[in-house]
Amino acid sequence: MPYLSRIRINPLRAESRKLLASPRALRGAVQGGLPGLPADERTLWRLDSDNPYRPQLFVLTTGKPDWTHLVENAGWPDADGEHYAIRDYTPLLQQVAQGRSFAFRLTANPVQNTRHPVKATPRQQQRLDAGERRGLRLGHRTAAAQLTWFLTRTARWGFDIAPALHLDSTRTADGEVPREVRITTRHRRTFTKGTITPKEAHVVINAVTFEGHLRITDPALFTERLLTGIGPSKAYGCGLLTLAPIPNRT
């Protein structure tokens, strides 16, 4: 049974600052809330910091987790209020239906595979010379390219985005009509996977948060994306798609 959790993070604590600065460290803290082995869990997570004084961590797990360690090390363990919430995800999955519309939020890592990078690093050139079959996986750097990456893939994810009602919506790279989606944050994150060979395990993520309104076109595909995530870098805070009812418009 899947569960969606929301955990409050206290950004002023020393442990919190370490977690907020490192997707690798935060991934470890997320895995620490799961009773089973990491390989047994399919976990998605996302850090939302709309309010930098009250960042929130969202986690989707296949089993029921325990976030006591996060509250004790990175929250407000002695304060009033709900330190974390865990909700059964099944009722939301039961609402997935053809033509149903939702507000959404997604943090993703838009990438492309290419054999012709503008400026390859020595290691990248070595991989190309060795005959890398799929080419290099490189992140899209501009907001227009990142938005185009998103809009050209929604059909394979089981939904579409309606034309925008607001004039301030972001245009795609090829100048198409704006859609009901916008980019709210863009962060370039770099870190290493380990300490033995850091140059070999250097990770670069262009984390982009998309918000807007979607309409479900393929319930089976859409449900699969809800449960398994969208795009690469899922282990490091990308891929979790969350939904909310669309507020009434005037």
Residue, then its C-alpha position, 0 to 999 in steps of 0.5 A: m500500500p503506498y503512502l504519501s508523507r509530509i515532514r516539516i523541516n527546521p532550517l535553523r538546526a545544524e543537521s537540517r542545514k546539512l540535509l538541505a544543502s545535499p541531495r545525497a544526505l537528504r536521500g540517506a535521511v529518507q531511506g532511514g525512515l523505511p523499515g525494509l532494505p532500500a532495494d525493497e522500497r520504491t521511494l520518491w521524494r521532493l523538498d519544497s522550500d516555497n517558504p525558506y523558514r518552513p521547508q517541507l519534505f514530501v515522500l512517497t513510499t510503498g510501505k508505511p514509514d516512520w519519520t521520528h528520526l527526522v523530527e528529532n534531528a531536523g525538526w521541532p521535536d518539543a514544539d506543538g503541532e503536527h511534525y509529520a503527516i502520513r496519508d494512505y495514497t489509495p484514495l487519490l489513486q481511485q480518483v484517477a479517471q479519463g478527463r479528470s483535471f488537477a492542479f499539480r507540482l513536479t520537480a524534475n531533471p530535464v535532460q537530453n541524450t546527445r553525441h554532439p555537446v557544445k563543449a565536452t569535458p575530457r571525460q565526456q570526450q573519452r566516453l564519446d570516443a569509446g563509442e557511447r551508444r546513447g551519447l551523453r546525458l546532458g541537462h537542459r540549461t534554459a527555462a525555455a528548453q526545460l519547458t519544451w522538454f516537459l510539454t513534449r513528453t506529457a502524452r507519454w506520461g498520460f496527461d496533457i496541459a491546456p492552453a493558458l488563461h493567463l498572459d504571464s505563462t511561460r512560452t516554449a522555446d519554439g514560441e508556441v501558445p502558452r500552456e497552463v504551466r509555469i516554472t517556479t524554481r530552478h536549481r543547479r545542484t552538484f555533488t558526489k555519490g561517494t568519497i572513494t573516487p569523487k571525480e568518477a561519481h560527480v553528479v549534476i542535476n538541473a532541478v526544475t519545479f513545474e506547476g500548473h493544471l493537467r488533464i488526464t488522458d490515459p489513466a493507466l499511464f498516469t497512475e504509473r507515473l504517480l507511483t514510479g516518478i517522472g524523468p531521471s534523478k529520482a533518487y535525488g529529489c526529482g520525479l515526484l508528481t503531486l496533485a491538488p483540486i483545482p480551485n474555483r475560478t471567477 
